[in-house]
Each structure stands twice: as structure tokens, then as C-alpha cells.
């Protein structure tokens, strides 16, 4: 097995628990390694750091899988890690649906597995994990005997690893339109053509958090995707709910979700560009009791961070203007590069411009089936805030 040595200065972050090693953090090496091979990593003074997979084509040259020198990376390793991750989710109360593997936070860098009751959706986002797909699928078969496993590797980030974008069955074919249960509601999920893995599990606990701010309310949900927050609002006693999304496909699933749960009279959905209608409706003087905002990530690169800040400020400012005094704003951000304090600052700036006072109801993050590893700051990405808008 090839050995790689960290440069003197570069080692701290890695030695302290971060699993990524960038090309410029590596010094000497011994032996040869092909893309995807398991290699050993040592600090500059020669002490063992960990074992992981290497990809010379990637800026993230090595991702560590273990810090235990005696642990062998084989099929059994993946079975053990996935089993441990499942036991952890069960301990935290996730029985039916969960993000079973959240990459780095489960010591399986670049692997995502979502469990939608008996169905599993996988993303292998680095070459060194992709080559273990067979072992990962075998482990899922053994632990869960699932009804289906599907690969949603149609994601651009794979090109950074020299891989193609693909999607398809990793088990016998099955009907990829499934239904899942969440908080007493039922939702259609389109595993093949839905966004990301088909459903946003990271908000599953936050959807319950809106319970006390939607009762008897006229609710506007912007960026509603398949209407998950809208249907929760209806279940918690909203008088009316309007959900908006730019995707016709998402809106049509949202309408079907309303029917599925018997809330078609309360929940209406429209396919529109949120930026346009928010602006217009502020001008028209429309008012809502509660506005929910859950936009997509506004940037993945640092160069565009200012654009993301402007985007968040704009939609939150407009949302505040649409809220009656004493109403509520439910607002989220999944942009990894916008840390929690920056997000709160943006909301604060928006409130100043809107000349409104905010009173905090809840300040949350992603559901705990997406664990936050303190040594890997990027594992915390979701910000979720509920405020009273006075
Ligand atoms: N709240 C949802 C997830 C929202 S994801 C849930 O919990 O399931 C963000 C959504 O914003 C996507 O469905 C995307 O189609 C939509 N979107 C992106 N740009 C938009 C725009 N300009 N106007 C309206 N919706 C937009």
C-alpha cells in the first residue's frame, strides 16, 4: 500500500479530524497508487494518520476512511460502517426515512444514502467511493432487504473527480414513484426525476417546528418544491396555503400531495418565478399571516458569495413586507458558504430595511440524521429560523 506524508505545516487540520487532504498538503510519498486506491497517510514526523482513497485528478487528493491502522478497507468495512450509521439513526428515533449516510459525518466521505422506507437512493460523489458501489449495495441488501436501490449520480460535482453523470437502478427495477410517510402526512416522491435524491429529508424535523405559527393563518410558502411545508401547515390548522415554485413538475407533485392528504381545498400551488411575484405582490399590498421561504442554494463558490447574500436579503426583505404585523417568517438557507452568523446578519439587515422588528421563535439546523461533525465545519449547512415580524 502506498504511503503519503503530510507537509509539516499542512497537517494540523487533518491530524485534528478533518478527512480531506488537498494536493498541496502532501509532501513525500512511497510506492505508487492508481486513482481510487486505498493508501496510508502519515504526518511529516512519520506517525500514522489514517487510511483513505486517493485520486490524483481531484483537488481533494485523499479522503480518509479510517484512523485505525489495523482496520482493513474491504466489503466488510462498508457493511460495518453502514450498519453503525443505521443503529445511530434508530437511536435518534428515525425509523422509516432518514439520511442513512451523510458522507464525512459518517466516516464515509463523498457517500450519500437516503432511506425512503423500503427504498434507497445513493450518490457516490468521488471516484474512490464510487468503486465500492458493489460493496455498498451488497451491504444495503444484507441489512435491509430493500424493495429497491437507485443511483442518483446525475450531479455535476462528479466531473471534478473525472466521473460521468449517471442515474439508474442498482437493484432489480422498480416503480420509482413511491410514497413516504412523514409526521402523519403522505408524500409522493419521484426517485428518478425529483430534485437531488427526490426528497429533502434535511427539513423533516423543521417541518414540525412550524406547528404554532400557522394555526388559522393565511400562509404563503415560497420555493415549495413538492409542497411539504404547505401540507404541514394545512395539517397544523392553516386557513389557506399558497405554495410557489418555478418548477412545473414540482408544483404538479405538490398538487397531487394535497389530494393524497385531503387538503386540496386548503393548499393551492402555482408555478411562478418567486423573485418576480414577491416584488409584484409587495407593490400590490398583499398580506399574509405567515411566509415560509426555503430557497435552493444560491452559490457553491466563494466568488459568488456576495450574490448569494444579496439574494437572501432580497427575498427575506420582500417576505417581511408581505407579513402582517405580528405574523411570522419561516426562513431557511442551505448554502454551505453562508455560515449561521452571516445568515442571521442578513435577516437582521433585511428587517432594518423593511423597518420591522423581529422576535425569535426558533433557531434550528438540519435534522440530526444529517449529523454535524465539529471537526468538519461543512457538515453544518442548513440554517432554519422562525421569527415573529412585529
Ligand atoms: N422546501 C422544500 C425544498 C425547496 S428546494 C422541501 O422541504 O421539500 C428549493 C426549490 O426552489 C426547488 O423546488 C426549486 O425548483 C425552487 N426554485 C428555484 N428557483 C426558484 C425561483 N426563482 N422561483 C421559485 N422557485 C424556485
Boltz pocket constraint, residues with backbone or C-beta under 6 A from the ligand:
constraints:
  - pocket:
      binder: B
      contacts: [[A, 195], [A, 199], [A, 200], [A, 203], [A, 222], [A, 223], [A, 224], [A, 225], [A, 226], [A, 227], [A, 228], [A, 229], [A, 244], [A, 245], [A, 246], [A, 247], [A, 250], [A, 272], [A, 273], [A, 274], [A, 275], [A, 294], [A, 295], [A, 296]]
      max_distance: 6.0
